[in-house]
Amino acid sequence: MPRPGQLTRGRANRLVKTPGGRLVMHRQKYYRAEGVCPETGSRISLPKRAKHGLNRKASRSSKRPNRPYGGKLSPRAVRRGIIRKVRAL
């Protein structure tokens, strides 16, 4: 029996063929939402391997942009912050 949180229409039953050749009912998986930049409100673009835990063996550096605040802020917000710091000097 599914947990109460799974008993919603959003998680509809799907027929899945198992390796043994049988058709069984599976509930559709929920994936977490993609990241959102706290400053600009835009979606953070991440590599496909980083999303939904699809590749656990990949290193963290390959799943995040290699720049300051990579994976936390959008490129526009990082650019604004760097310009703001330089102009303050």
BELUR-V697617 format. One record per run of one state. SS is the DSSP state (H for helix, E for strand, C for the rest). FROM is the first residue (numbers start at 1). LEN is the number of residues. If there is no record, write none. Layout:
ss->SS from->FROM len->LEN
ss->SS from->FROM len->LEN
This chain:
ss->C from->1 len->3
ss->H from->4 len->3
ss->C from->7 len->6
ss->E from->13 len->5
ss->C from->18 len->5
ss->E from->23 len->5
ss->C from->28 len->8
ss->E from->36 len->1
ss->C from->37 len->6
ss->E from->43 len->1
ss->C from->44 len->4
ss->H from->48 len->6
ss->C from->54 len->6
ss->H from->60 len->4
ss->C from->64 len->11
ss->H from->75 len->14
ss->C from->89 len->1
